Structures are given as structure tokens and as C-alpha cells.
Amino acid sequence: MTAKILLTLFFSFTALYAATPSLYNMVGDPLYEALDGYQQLLADPEFEKMESVERFVDAAEKLYSEGMALDTKSTSLQRKEYIQQLRQLSKEMESLEQEVSGTLDRLAEQKAYKPLSGLQKNPYAFLRTHPAVAKAALMVSMESGTVDMTKLSAQARLYVTLDNLKKKLIKARETGSSEAPCLNDITGINYWMLKAEEFKESGEACKGLEACEQVEQFLKTAKKSCTEEHPMFQLSRESSSSYRTALKMEFYEACR
């Protein structure tokens, strides 16, 4: 373990339990919460080479020390400089989160589920609750055979269902099964239902509306490829109901 990581770990543990600066704490506290989370992120060998995160951590550590010192004694000029630095770092953190979010999404696409799932215990909510982390945790559970469907969120259940459908579809295509066209359309329905949930979570209403329209389209084709009496079609029609009605209208109102 490098000296940099050791220092980061030490600061992280002390910052976690120490009080944050009271001066301008409404601006500073979110930064110091992020600081603690990003310190722990860098302590993981999978993420230690994220230079933009390192720069943020270095700047936030410095501000943390300055803020604690200013709580004891400060001049008006020092307070002015401190709040200016806090505001500047807050702007930089917004850009950093977009970059980190992209990195986490790419890792999920690369199926780096184990390191991502470890972020469930990160103290920073942005990292802990990121969709890529939730997906990774679910996939790790699925691989270990410990998934309890009754305890999963709607989005997590869709992940599981979609994964199972993909496996069935691949097998049906390989064996030349007549069920392949039906499975293809049912898989499409579930895929776009999942995308609608993701767009709802990210606040992308127009994309969510498009996803709901895709659900409708795949349901129409499934009616022909599966036949209306097929159990998979009936189940998909029932489970997709809200995506074709209430949620679709919710997206429509937010998008226009």
C-alpha cells in the first residue's frame, strides 16, 4: 500500500468521526461528505488512479483544515476567501460527479461488478446509490445464487428478469426454437421497461417517454409473435401496464 493511500485512509477515518467546520457549513458540509466518500474510493486499488478525484480530495482536505482553523480564529478577509474557495470547489464537484458517473457506467458495461458492488458501503450517497452500483450489487448476488426476488426493487427485479430472458433467447436462437421471435419481443418489452425506470431515476423525462413508446411497440409485435393467449404475452401485458399509462403520462407532462 502506497504512502498516498495510507495518508488517504488516515484522513478518511479521522474526517469520518471529526466535526466539520461550522463556518459556512451549509456550503461546506456537502463537500466534506463527498471528501470522505472519495477518499475511500481512492483507497480501493480499482479506483486509485482517478486523477480528477485526487485533485478534488487534495483541495477539499486543504479547505477542511482551513475551515477548522477559521472556526477558532478568523478575519473578515479570511472568511471571504474561504467561502469563495468553497463555492468554487462546489462547482468543480458538479463536473466531477458527471465524470465519475460516466466512469461507473462504463465499468458496469465492462461487467466490473465486484469493485462496483463494494461501493454500496461508501459513506457518500452519490456513490453508494448510483444505478451502476445497484446493478453491480444485483449481478454479484445473482452470480452467487443469493437473489431474493421478494426483497428487490422494481428496477432490480427487471434486471433479473431481463437477464433470464436474454439467456432463454440466446438458447432459443441457438436451437432454432419457434419461441425465439416471441422471446425476442418479450425481452424487448422488459429492456425498455428497465430503461424507463433508469430514465425516471435520472430525471430524463423525454427519454423516458421514448422508452415507454418502445414498450408499447414491442407489446404490439409480441401480440403477433407470441399470440395473445401465450402466458408470457399476458404477463408482459400486465407488468407493462403502468409504462403504457401512468408513467408514460408522467413523462409526457414533464417532457413537453
Buried (B, 14 or more C-beta within 10 A) or exposed (E): EEEEBEEBBEBBEEBBEEEBBEBBBEBBEBBBBBBBBBBBBBBEEBBBEBEBBBEBBEBBBEBBEBBBBBBEEBEEEBEEBBBEBBEEBBEBBEEBBEEBBEBBBEBBEEEBBEBBBBBBEBBBEBBBEBBBBBBBBBBBBBEEEEBEEEEBEEBBBBBBBBBEBBEBBEEBBEEEBEBBBBBBBBBBBBBBBBBBBBBBBEEBBEBBBBBBBBBBBBBEBBBEBBEEEBEBBEEBBEBBEBBBEEBBEBBBEBEE
